[in-house]
């Protein structure tokens, strides 16, 4: 009697766990059988999967949203870091490029000076221009060579293109040179074409010089090269100084108005040669090939 009541309760009273389990087992067996023996099992499975796809998507949506937000934040942070790193690297590369450009220009200037020194018969010393005098009315430069390098007052200073000036003051480790463009400076010159002598005066303008007391009938032409004549013993003979840029003849005037443009880069040369004419330089003075061969 008790056994019958228990079975009746198990299958008829309420949604008990046992009845559900049996139902699930029977349904599973039926589905397995249909999948194995019926030809359209794959099609039914496909339909079921298609119908359950939105359920899978909705169930996974919160995790996807969280992951997407995390990736977005992380990617932005990474991009900012990479951008900052690239900007820093760009600055470093730009600095190196600027330095390489400066080194290339310095190398070219040194080559020009070497070529210029080989054309001279005097000993020369390479010096750096480290400053200019603050007086706007005075055209002077400051060199990083001085008495310890053998420099003395009166030595000629030139760059790779021509005569720049002369040393006017020396100290132990530096010196000051006046440029040929200074209005108080004069250079004895001669026309390289015919040897005509003249005095070239500074005008206070770096790009314009004047020749004093040139006869109106003198054989001089625009484009003539002027070189140092060596008169007065201040500048050695034969250094290129300037080139005639303009020539004016005034009727009735005994002298022509002659202007010249200096060959040296008075405004931009940063490396110069100090000439030791008839003497020996100390330390790192350069001796041209021709001078060494004569020795």
C-alpha positions in Angstrom: 0.0 0.0 0.0 2.8 2.4 0.8 4.7 1.4 -2.3 1.7 2.2 -4.5 1.1 5.5 -2.8 4.8 6.5 -3.4 4.7 5.6 -7.1 1.4 7.4 -7.5 2.8 10.5 -5.8 6.0 10.3 -7.9 4.2 10.4 -11.2 1.0 12.3 -10.5 1.6 14.9 -7.8 3.3 18.1 -8.7 6.4 18.8 -10.8 8.7 16.5 -8.9 12.4 16.1 -9.8 12.0 12.5 -10.7 9.4 13.0 -13.3 11.3 15.8 -14.9 14.4 13.7 -15.0 12.6 10.9 -16.7 11.1 13.3 -19.2 14.4 14.8 -20.0 16.0 11.3 -20.5 13.2 10.2 -22.9 13.4 13.4 -24.9 17.1 13.2 -25.2 16.9 9.6 -26.4 14.3 10.6 -28.9 16.5 13.4 -30.3 19.5 11.1 -30.4 17.6 8.6 -32.4 16.2 11.1 -34.7 19.7 12.6 -35.3 21.1 9.1 -36.0 18.4 7.6 -38.2 16.5 10.4 -39.8 18.0 12.1 -42.9 17.0 15.6 -41.9 18.8 15.7 -38.5 21.5 18.0 -39.7 18.9 20.4 -41.0 17.1 20.5 -37.7 20.3 21.0 -35.8 21.1 23.9 -38.1 17.7 25.5 -37.6 18.1 25.1 -33.8 21.5 26.7 -33.9 20.2 29.6 -36.0 17.3 30.2 -33.7 19.6 30.2 -30.6 22.2 32.6 -32.1 20.4 35.7 -30.8 20.3 34.1 -27.4 24.1 33.4 -27.5 24.7 36.9 -28.7 22.6 38.5 -26.0 24.2 36.3 -23.4 27.7 37.3 -24.5 26.9 41.0 -25.1 27.9 42.4 -21.6 31.3 40.8 -21.8 31.8 42.1 -25.4 30.8 45.6 -24.3 33.2 45.5 -21.4 36.0 44.1 -23.6 35.4 46.7 -26.3 35.5 49.5 -23.8 38.7 48.1 -22.3 40.3 47.8 -25.7 39.3 51.3 -26.7 40.8 52.8 -23.5 43.9 50.8 -23.8 44.4 51.5 -27.5 44.0 55.3 -26.9 46.6 55.2 -24.1 49.0 53.1 -26.2 48.5 55.5 -29.1 49.3 58.5 -26.9 52.4 56.8 -25.6 53.6 55.8 -29.1 52.9 59.3 -30.4 54.9 60.8 -27.6 57.8 58.4 -28.1 57.8 59.1 -31.9 57.8 62.9 -31.3 60.8 62.5 -28.9 62.6 60.3 -31.5 61.8 62.8 -34.2 63.4 65.6 -32.1 66.5 63.5 -31.6 66.7 62.7 -35.3 66.2 66.3 -36.3 69.0 67.4 -33.8 71.3 64.8 -35.3 70.4 65.9 -38.9 71.2 69.5 -37.9 74.5 68.4 -36.4 75.4 66.4 -39.5 74.6 69.3 -41.7 76.8 71.5 -39.5 79.6 68.9 -39.6 79.3 68.6 -43.4 79.5 72.4 -43.8 82.5 72.6 -41.4 84.2 69.8 -43.3 83.7 71.7 -46.6 85.2 74.8 -45.0 88.2 72.9 -43.8 88.7 71.5 -47.3 88.5 75.0 -48.7 91.1 76.2 -46.2 93.3 73.3 -47.0 93.1 74.1 -50.7 93.8 77.8 -50.0 96.8 77.0 -47.8 98.4 74.8 -50.5 98.5 77.9 -52.7 100.5 79.9 -50.2 104.2 80.1 -49.6 103.8 80.9 -46.0 103.1 78.9 -42.9 99.5 79.3 -41.7 97.4 78.4 -38.6 93.7 77.6 -38.6 91.7 79.6 -36.1 88.0 79.7 -35.2 86.0 83.0 -35.2 84.5 82.9 -31.7 83.0 86.4 -31.6 82.7 89.9 -33.0 83.3 93.2 -31.2 80.1 94.8 -29.9 80.8 98.2 -31.3 78.7 98.5 -34.5 81.1 101.1 -35.9 84.1 98.8 -35.7 84.5 95.8 -37.9 86.5 93.4 -35.8 86.4 89.7 -35.0 87.8 87.6 -32.1 89.8 84.4 -32.8 90.5 81.5 -30.5 94.2 81.7 -31.0 96.7 83.9 -29.2 100.2 84.4 -28.0 100.6 80.8 -26.9 100.0 79.8 -30.5 102.6 82.3 -31.7 100.3 85.1 -32.9 101.5 88.6 -33.0 100.1 92.0 -34.1 100.1 92.7 -37.8 99.7 89.1 -39.0 97.4 88.7 -42.1 94.1 86.9 -41.6 92.3 85.3 -44.6 89.6 82.8 -45.3 89.3 80.3 -48.2 88.3 83.1 -50.6 90.6 86.1 -49.8 92.1 88.5 -47.4 90.0 89.3 -44.4 92.2 91.6 -42.3 95.0 91.6 -39.8 95.7 91.0 -36.1 95.5 94.2 -34.0 95.6 92.8 -30.5 96.7 89.5 -28.9 96.3 87.9 -25.5 97.4 84.6 -24.2 94.6 82.5 -25.7 92.7 84.8 -28.1 93.3 87.7 -30.4 91.4 90.4 -32.2 91.5 91.1 -35.9 90.3 94.2 -37.8 88.5 93.5 -41.1 89.4 95.2 -44.4 85.9 96.7 -44.5 86.5 98.8 -41.4 86.6 102.5 -42.4 89.9 103.0 -40.6 91.6 100.2 -42.6 93.6 100.4 -45.8 95.3 97.7 -47.9 97.9 98.3 -50.6 96.7 96.4 -53.7 97.5 96.0 -57.3 95.5 94.9 -60.3 96.5 91.4 -61.0 96.1 91.9 -64.8 98.6 94.6 -65.2 100.2 95.4 -61.9 98.6 98.8 -61.4 99.0 99.8 -57.8 96.4 101.5 -55.6 95.2 101.8 -52.0 91.9 100.1 -51.1 90.0 101.7 -48.3 87.3 100.3 -46.1 84.0 102.1 -46.1 82.3 100.7 -43.0 80.2 98.4 -45.3 81.2 94.8 -45.5 80.3 94.4 -49.1 81.8 97.6 -50.6 85.4 98.9 -50.8 86.9 102.0 -52.5 90.1 102.6 -54.3 91.8 105.9 -53.5 93.3 108.2 -56.0 93.0 106.1 -59.1 93.9 108.3 -62.1 91.0 108.8 -64.5 93.2 107.4 -67.3 94.3 104.3 -65.4 94.0 101.0 -67.1 91.4 99.4 -64.9 88.2 97.5 -65.7 85.2 96.2 -64.0 85.9 92.6 -63.0 89.6 93.1 -62.5 91.1 91.1 -59.6 92.9 93.0 -56.9 95.7 91.3 -54.9 97.8 92.5 -52.0 100.9 94.3 -53.4 103.1 93.8 -50.3 104.0 97.4 -50.1 104.5 98.6 -46.5 105.4 95.1 -45.3 102.1 94.6 -43.5 100.5 92.1 -45.9 102.4 89.5 -47.9 102.3 90.0 -51.6 99.8 88.1 -53.9 96.8 87.4 -51.7 93.4 87.9 -53.4 91.6 90.8 -51.8 88.7 92.1 -54.0 87.3 92.4 -57.4 86.3 95.7 -59.2 82.6 96.1 -59.1 82.0 99.6 -60.5 84.0 102.2 -62.3 82.8 105.9 -62.9 84.6 108.6 -64.8 83.6 112.1 -63.9 84.5 114.7 -66.6 87.0 117.2 -65.4 87.9 115.1 -62.3 91.5 113.8 -62.1 90.5 110.6 -60.4 88.0 107.9 -61.2 85.6 106.6 -58.7 86.3 102.9 -58.3 84.5 100.5 -56.0 85.3 96.8 -55.3 83.7 93.9 -53.6 85.8 91.9 -51.1 86.3 88.3 -52.0 86.5 87.0 -48.4 83.2 86.1 -46.6 83.5 88.8 -44.0 80.1 88.2 -42.5 80.0 84.4 -42.5 83.4 82.8 -42.4 83.8 80.9 -39.1 87.2 79.3 -39.9 90.2 81.5 -40.9 93.9 81.2 -41.6 96.5 83.3 -39.8 99.6 83.8 -41.9 103.1 83.5 -40.5 105.0 85.2 -43.2 108.8 84.7 -43.0 108.5 83.0 -39.6 107.5 79.8 -38.0 104.3 79.1 -36.2 104.1 77.0 -33.1 102.1 74.0 -32.3 99.5 73.1 -35.0 100.5 75.5 -37.8 100.0 74.1 -41.2 102.8 74.1 -43.7 101.9 74.0 -47.5 103.3 71.4 -49.7 105.4 73.9 -51.7 107.1 75.2 -48.5 107.9 71.6 -47.3 109.4 70.8 -50.7 111.6 73.8 -50.6 112.8 72.9 -47.1 
